[in-house]
Structures are given as structure tokens and as C-alpha cells.
Amino acid sequence: MNLNFLLLTLSCLLTNYNMGQNYNNSENQYVKLSQDFLEGNIRRDDVSRFLIEYKNLSLDDLEASLDSYAKGLAFWINTYNAFIQFQLLKDPSLLDDKSTFYTKESIDIGGTLVSFDLIEHGIIRNSRWKLGLGYIKKWNASKFEKKFRLKGKDGRVHFALNCGALSCPPVAVYNDKNLDAQLTAVIKYFLPKVTQHDSDTVITTPLFSWFRGDFGGTSGIKKFLSEYGIIENGDLNLEYGDYDWTLDLENFYSVK
């Protein structure tokens, strides 16, 4: 057997083993579905069967089963990230027109076509208007959105959703059983990479600026940065860096 082929095969087996060990399969069948779909995309498997499973979901059963915030959040984050990976791996040029990519109803869930924006802003962010900086709720939510939108708001979600670009937070496979610890791990990994400060000013990711209301405004953002050990002085001036929209589909982080 060719040595290079043997080494490549061994590497793939180890990668698949490690990825499989880096998250705990959920006891909830729908969260597990989202985990397996995302994991399949990370491994670059043929994931066509998952598209069929999502299309054939019973929306009533899905709603009944996602009966906690953690289950709903884990399912929708994994689902969002998995479809981002799937669609952009299939056609990277889709990101050239970001507005169309995120707003197009291209995801079939239970026979209903939905967009990335609906999942992010309608469901995960509880019907927040995309351009409202986190302060304004939508008034024209669809029936699907009303059925599945999560209650409340949690700024941490912005460090779990991966939009397919270089400046996005990493892709991780989330589990409802230990979601808080997973989010904490990802934030502690990501924030130092996109934040710098001196004695007067802290410059961080514009995600805070775009969704400032989700964090409680400027004071809330500074408190968030302090809680995660990024800054100690809340009196620093707050500025936001640039966002690099270069395609990046290899940004993964393992959480347990």
C-alpha cells in the first residue's frame, strides 16, 4: 500500500474520531439531527440525506420537542451553521451577493422555505429587526417565525453563528445539555483574537456595534468584555474594527 495513502487514511480516521468525541450527542432527536448535519458538513461528507430529513420534519413535533431555550438554541445554531457550510461549499460565489444570500428563502424545514435571516433574527433573536441594532422588534412575523422564535435575547448567540466569512466566530457543534459552558469556551477563544486595547481605547469586533441592544448598549458591551476577561477598565473608549467578508469555510472550534 502507498505510504502517503496510508497516512492520509489514518489522518482522516483520527479526525473523524476526534470530531465525534468532541461533542456529546443530544438525547433530543432534533438537536441530534442538527449536530449530525453540521458534523457531516465539517467532515465534508455527503449530507444530502439530511436535506431530505429537514424537508420531511413535522413542524408540530419539532415545536413540541424543542421545549426549552437550550434545546431550541442548540438546534437552530447548528442548523444555521450547517446550511451556511452546505450552501457555500456547493457554491462559494453565493457570498458575493450577501444581501440575497442571507435573505433568500433557500432552506426547506418541514416543507417551509426559510432564510438565514429568519433563523437568526426571527427565531434565535426573538423577532428582532435586522437593522434595529438590537433595540427594535419586528411587527410582521410569519406564522413559522411565531411558532419557533425563542423567548428573550442573549447576546452570546452572536459568537456562535458563523456567516461563512473570515471575521465570523468559529463553527462549533452545540449541545443543549452543556450549552452555557460551550458558549463560554467559544467566546473566550474568539474575543481575544478580535480585540485589542491600550490604556485609553479598546477596539473589538463590529458584531457588538451591529447588535448593541442585545448586549445592553455601550455599558453592557464593556461589562461583557470585562466578564470574559478581555478588559479590566470599564472607562476605556470603545471602538469597532473592520469586518473581513473573505470566504472562510475552515473556521472550526471543538467544544465538549
C-alpha positions in Angstrom: 0.0 0.0 0.0 1.2 3.5 -0.8 2.6 5.1 2.3 1.1 8.5 1.6 -2.3 7.0 1.1 -2.0 5.1 4.3 -1.0 8.2 6.2 -3.9 10.2 4.7 -6.4 7.4 5.6 -5.1 7.3 9.1 -5.3 11.1 9.4 -9.0 11.0 8.2 -9.9 8.3 10.7 -8.3 10.2 13.5 -10.0 13.4 12.5 -13.4 11.7 12.3 -12.8 10.0 15.7 -11.8 13.2 17.4 -14.7 15.3 15.9 -17.1 12.6 17.1 -15.6 12.7 20.6 -15.7 16.5 20.8 -19.4 16.8 21.3 -21.9 14.7 23.2 -24.9 13.5 21.2 -28.0 15.1 22.5 -30.8 13.0 23.9 -33.2 15.1 21.9 -33.7 13.7 18.4 -33.9 17.1 16.7 -30.9 18.6 18.4 -29.0 15.4 17.5 -30.2 15.8 13.8 -28.7 19.3 13.8 -25.5 18.1 15.3 -25.1 15.2 12.8 -25.9 17.5 9.9 -23.3 20.1 11.0 -20.7 17.4 11.8 -21.2 15.8 8.3 -20.5 19.2 6.7 -17.4 19.6 8.9 -16.1 16.2 7.7 -17.2 17.1 4.1 -19.4 14.0 3.9 -22.3 13.6 1.5 -25.1 15.3 3.6 -27.9 15.0 1.0 -29.9 12.7 3.3 -30.1 15.5 5.9 -31.7 17.8 3.4 -34.5 15.2 3.0 -34.8 14.8 6.7 -35.2 18.5 7.3 -37.7 18.8 4.5 -39.8 16.0 5.9 -39.8 17.3 9.5 -43.1 17.5 11.3 -43.2 21.2 12.4 -45.7 20.4 15.2 -43.4 17.6 16.5 -40.4 19.8 16.2 -42.1 22.6 18.2 -43.2 20.2 20.9 -39.8 18.6 21.2 -37.8 21.8 21.4 -39.4 22.6 24.7 -36.6 24.5 26.4 -34.5 27.5 25.4 -31.3 25.4 25.4 -32.8 22.8 23.0 -34.2 25.4 20.7 -30.9 27.4 20.7 -28.7 24.4 20.1 -30.9 23.2 17.3 -31.2 26.5 15.5 -27.5 27.4 15.8 -26.3 24.1 14.5 -28.9 24.2 11.7 -27.9 27.7 10.7 -24.2 26.9 10.6 -24.8 23.6 8.8 -26.7 25.2 6.0 -24.2 28.0 5.7 -21.5 25.4 5.2 -23.6 23.3 2.8 -24.6 26.1 0.6 -21.3 27.9 0.4 -19.3 24.7 -0.1 -21.6 24.0 -3.0 -21.4 27.5 -4.5 -18.9 29.9 -2.9 -20.0 32.7 -5.2 -23.2 33.0 -3.2 -21.4 35.1 -0.7 -20.6 37.7 -3.4 -24.2 39.0 -3.0 -24.6 38.9 0.7 -27.9 40.6 0.9 -29.5 38.0 -1.4 -27.7 35.1 0.2 -29.0 35.8 3.7 -32.5 36.9 2.8 -33.3 34.3 0.1 -35.7 31.6 1.3 -33.5 28.7 0.4 -33.7 26.4 3.4 -36.5 23.8 3.5 -37.6 22.9 7.0 -40.8 20.8 7.2 -41.9 22.0 3.8 -41.5 25.7 4.6 -38.8 27.7 2.9 -37.0 30.0 5.2 -33.9 32.3 5.0 -30.8 32.6 7.1 -32.1 36.0 8.3 -35.3 34.5 9.5 -33.4 31.9 11.5 -31.0 34.4 13.0 -33.2 37.5 13.6 -36.6 36.0 13.6 -36.2 32.8 15.6 -32.9 33.0 17.5 -33.2 36.7 18.3 -36.9 36.6 19.0 -38.2 38.6 16.1 -35.7 41.4 16.2 -35.5 43.8 13.2 -32.1 43.1 11.5 -31.2 46.8 11.1 -32.6 47.9 14.5 -29.2 47.4 16.4 -31.0 45.0 18.8 -33.5 47.6 20.0 -36.5 47.2 17.7 -38.7 44.1 17.4 -40.4 43.1 14.1 -44.2 43.6 13.9 -44.8 41.4 10.8 -43.5 38.0 12.0 -44.6 35.0 9.9 -46.5 32.0 11.2 -43.4 29.9 11.1 -41.4 32.5 13.0 -44.0 32.9 15.7 -44.1 29.1 16.1 -40.4 28.7 16.7 -38.9 32.0 17.9 -37.1 31.8 21.2 -38.1 33.8 24.2 -35.8 36.6 25.4 -32.5 37.6 24.0 -28.9 36.6 24.6 -26.0 38.5 23.1 -23.8 35.4 23.3 -25.5 33.9 20.2 -23.6 36.4 18.0 -20.4 34.4 18.9 -22.0 31.1 17.9 -23.4 31.9 14.5 -21.0 31.6 11.6 -21.8 33.6 8.4 -19.1 32.0 6.3 -16.7 35.0 6.3 -13.2 35.3 7.7 -14.2 37.6 10.6 -17.0 35.3 11.8 -16.8 33.4 15.1 -15.9 29.7 14.6 -18.2 26.9 13.9 -18.8 24.6 16.9 -21.2 21.7 17.4 -23.6 22.7 20.2 -25.5 20.6 22.7 -28.4 21.5 24.8 -27.0 19.7 27.8 -24.0 21.9 28.3 -24.7 24.9 26.1 -23.7 27.6 28.6 -20.2 26.0 29.0 -19.8 25.6 25.3 -20.7 29.2 24.6 -18.3 30.4 27.3 -15.5 28.4 25.8 -16.1 29.7 22.2 -16.3 33.3 23.4 -13.1 33.0 25.4 -11.4 31.6 22.4 -12.8 34.1 19.9 -12.9 37.5 21.7 -9.1 37.8 22.3 -8.5 37.2 18.6 -10.6 40.2 17.6 -9.9 42.6 20.4 -7.0 44.8 21.3 -6.7 47.7 23.7 -4.2 50.1 25.3 -4.6 52.3 28.3 -7.2 54.5 26.6 -9.1 52.5 24.0 -10.5 49.0 23.3 -11.1 48.0 19.7 -13.2 45.0 19.2 -15.5 43.2 16.7 -18.2 45.2 15.0 -20.6 42.4 16.0 -21.0 44.4 19.2 -21.9 47.5 17.3 -24.4 45.9 14.9 -26.3 44.2 17.7 -25.5 46.6 20.6 -29.0 46.4 22.0 -28.6 42.7 22.6 -25.7 43.5 24.9 -27.3 46.4 26.7 -25.7 49.2 24.8 -22.1 50.5 25.3 -22.1 49.9 29.1 -23.3 46.4 28.5 -20.6 45.7 25.9 -17.9 46.9 28.3 -19.4 44.7 31.0 -19.4 41.8 28.7 -15.8 42.3 27.7 -14.9 42.6 31.4 -16.8 39.4 32.4 -14.8 37.4 29.8 -11.5 38.8 31.0 -10.8 41.0 27.9 -10.6 44.3 29.8 -10.4 45.5 33.4 -11.0 49.2 33.0 -14.6 50.0 32.0 -13.6 53.6 31.4 -11.9 52.8 28.1 -13.1 54.3 24.9 -14.9 51.7 22.8 -14.2 51.4 19.1 -15.0 48.7 16.5 -12.7 47.2 13.9 -13.3 46.2 10.3 -15.2 43.0 9.3 -13.4 40.9 6.7 -16.0 39.2 4.4 -13.5 37.0 2.7 -14.9 33.5 2.4 -13.7 31.1 5.1 -15.2 27.7 5.5 -12.5 26.1 7.6 -13.0 28.0 10.8 -13.9 25.3 13.4 -13.6 25.0 17.1 -14.1 21.9 19.2 -16.2 22.2 22.4 -17.4 19.5 24.7 
